[in-house]
Amino acid sequence: MQVCWTAALRQASKKVVLILVSWLWIWGTIAAPALAEDYDKDFLVRADFSNRVLTDSSFTKANLREINLSNSDLQGVSLFGANLESANLQGANLRNTTLDTARFVNANLTNAILEGAFAFNAKFEGATIEGADFTGVDFRADAQKLLCKSASGTNPVTGRETRDTLDCD
């Protein structure tokens, strides 16, 4: 009787180990969540972050002058107080981002989607916004007025006219 009990225990142990190894393999390679990156206060001048998934990352008060973020997924990202002077954000997804006090001076926002972003006190002087979608963006009236002066085009993803998304007259 002792021999049968030991054999059964060994067999059960092998199954438990196999299940555990399988679970760890699945968790480690398939179900592991993508972790947001923290670039707060980093110096990333002229860095190339194009075509990247950076959702929920933070670039708070980072120096991103001339950075390439074209065609990147930046949903939920914090760019609070970031310097994006002359940055390339062409085709970037900036939905629901925090852009408060960010500087987009001379930045390229062609075909970018900024839907639902919070951009109060953001600076957009000289920014290229052809085809950008500003649906539901919160910013100051003077910034809206400035953007309306150069607003043109239709966003290729959302199909919305830039002027309409800015509520230009």
N, C-alpha and C positions, 0 to 999 in steps of 0.2 A: 504494500500500500504506500509506503514511503517513496518508492521509486516512481510511481504514477503521479503522485503529488508534485514531485520535483520536476518531472518532465512537463507537466501542465503549467507550472509556474514559469519555466523557461520559455515555453511557447507564448504565454501571455506577455512576458517581458519583451520578447522580440516584437510582438505586435504593438506594444506601447511605444517602444523606441522607434519603430517604423512610422507610426502615426505622428510622434513628436518631431522627427526629422522632416517628414513631409510638411507638417504645419510650419516649421521654421523656414523651410525652403520657400513655401508659398508666401509667408509673411515678409521674408527678406527680399524677395525678388519681384513679387507681384503687388502686394497690398501695402507696401511701405509708403506712408504719406510723404509727399514732397514738402520739405521744410523751407519756409521763407528765409531769405538771406537778410542780414543786417549790414547795410553799407552806410550807416549814420555817420556823418561828419567825415566820410572818406574823400580822398583826393583822387578823382577818377577822370581827370581832364584827358580828352581824346581817346578814352577807352572804347572798345567795341563790344557792345552788348546787343548787337543786332540779332534778330530772329531767335530770341531767348524767351523762355517762360519764366517770369519773375513775379508771378502773382503773390500778393500780400507781403512782398519784401519792403524794406524801409531804406530810403535814401535821405532821411531827414537831415537838413542842413549840409548836404554833401556838395562838393564842388564838381559839377558834371558838365562844365564848359566844354563844348565841342564833342560831347559824347555821342556815340552812334547807338540809338535805341530803336532804329527803324524796324518795323514789322515785329516788334516784341509784344508779348502779352504782359501788360503791366496792371492788370485788374487788381483793384484794392491796394495798390502800392501807395506808400507815403512819400511824397516829394516835398513835404513841408519845409519851406525856407531854402530849398535847393537852388543852386545856381545852374540853370540850363541854358545859359547864353550860347547862341549859335549851335545848339544841340540838334541832332537829326532824329526827329520822332515821326518820320514819314510812315504812315500806315500802322502806327502803334495803337494798341488797344489800351486806353487809359480810363476805362469805365470804373466809376466809383472810387477814383483816386483822391487823395488829399493833396491839393496843389496850393494850399494857402501860403501866401508870401513867397511863392516860387518865382524865379525870374526866367521868363521865356523870351528874353530880348534877342531878336534876330534868329529865333529857333524855327526849324522847319516842322510844321504840324500838318503838312499836306496829307489829306485822307486819314488823319488820326481820328479815333473815336474817343471823345471825352464825356460821354453820356453819364450823367449823375455825379460828376466830379464836383468837389468843393474847391473853388478857386478864388475865394475872397482875398483881396489884396495881392493877387498874382499880377505880374507885369508881363505884357505881351507886345511891347513896342517893337515894331519891325518884324514881327513874326509872320511867317507865311502860313496861311490857314486855308488855302484852296481845298475844298472837298472835306474839310474837317466837320465833325458832328459834335455840336455843343448842347445837345438836348438835355434840359434839366440841370445845366451847370449853374452853380451859385457863384456869381462874381459881382463886383461893384458896377454901378451904372456907367462910370467913366470908362472902365475897361470894355464893357459891352459896346459902347459908342465907338471906341477906338477900333475894335474888331470889325464892327459893321462897315467901317470905311473901306476895308480891303476884302470883305467876305465875298466869296464866289465859289462856284462849283457844287458838285453833288458827291456825297460820300459813296464810294463804290460798294461798300458792304451794307450800309443801312438804307441807301437810296434816298437819303434826306438832303435837301438843299442847305448849304451852310448858312445862308442868310435867314432861312426859316428857323433853323435851330437856335440862332442868336436872337430871334424875335426882332429882327431889323425892320424898320419902317419902309 
